[in-house]
């Protein structure tokens, strides 16, 4: 009996300490079956990042005026997605023309037309490669945070990764290593290609390579060099040079250094997805999104002139 009581105490205190983990919001199970003794947690940082991204992506869409901008510091995201309009719009933002706009119910919504919107969003998310098993329209209508954020991340990632494949972006051939065949490069995932891209620019900057988007970027210094490499130099007639200021590079405080670095990223219009705390904590998901957005905005890659590669490999 004593042993049993002890183990119950341990599990209780373990759950308490888990729930106290910073930036994690824990909610009891939200369905009748799952509510007993289960907990789902979601990351406050992810919610903030996704809200800011949606606010920016859809700010000029007249159909979203009644929902945007959402407040990143409260739970408005989960309420605003409940009628399915924002989800459908974000799917089209990530993969244009996936959903015929005329199929989205936008006015005088009823429970039935809302359910139609949410099913349209789920089916379309599945069509662009998201995993939607165990998510129903009811879950989205009720705004179950862990399910909503999981689906949103997949939709956002599809958009961020759309051009990070060689068949859609031949300039990525510049990332081939010495003696490497094109088909080897084509086997890399978008995450691996992004890492290769960052290291390509870090090598050109004379800075050490990184091997992840968590531990290795916490001090922001690799990011400083990446920003400096990709910032427009004014070489083209139609672009103005953007100077990256390194004055915060040697700041002793990691958080301050991250803030100074993000101020430089902001000059490129690419401050999305991470806060200084997310950089210093090495949040892998949000740092991956930050880097993908940088790549999409300023890849700073040039397709090799001596293209002796078999570009037929790229077809399909």
Secondary structure, DSSP 4 states (H G I P E B T S, - for coil): -HHHHHHHHHHHHHHHHHHTSTTEEEEE--STTTTTT-EEEEEHHHHHHHHHHHHHHTTT-GGGTTT-SPPTTSSHHHHHTTTSHHHHHHHHHHSTTSS-GGGS--SS--HHHHHHHHHHHHHHHHHTT---TT--HHHHHTT-HHHHHHHHHHHHHHHHHTT-STTT-GGGGGGPPTT--HHHHHTS-HHHHHHHHHHHHHHHTT----S-SSGGGTTSHHHHHHHHHHS--S-STT----PPP-TTTT-S-HHHHHHHHHHHHHHTT--TT--HHHHHHT-HHHHHHHHHHHHHH-------SS--S-GGGG--
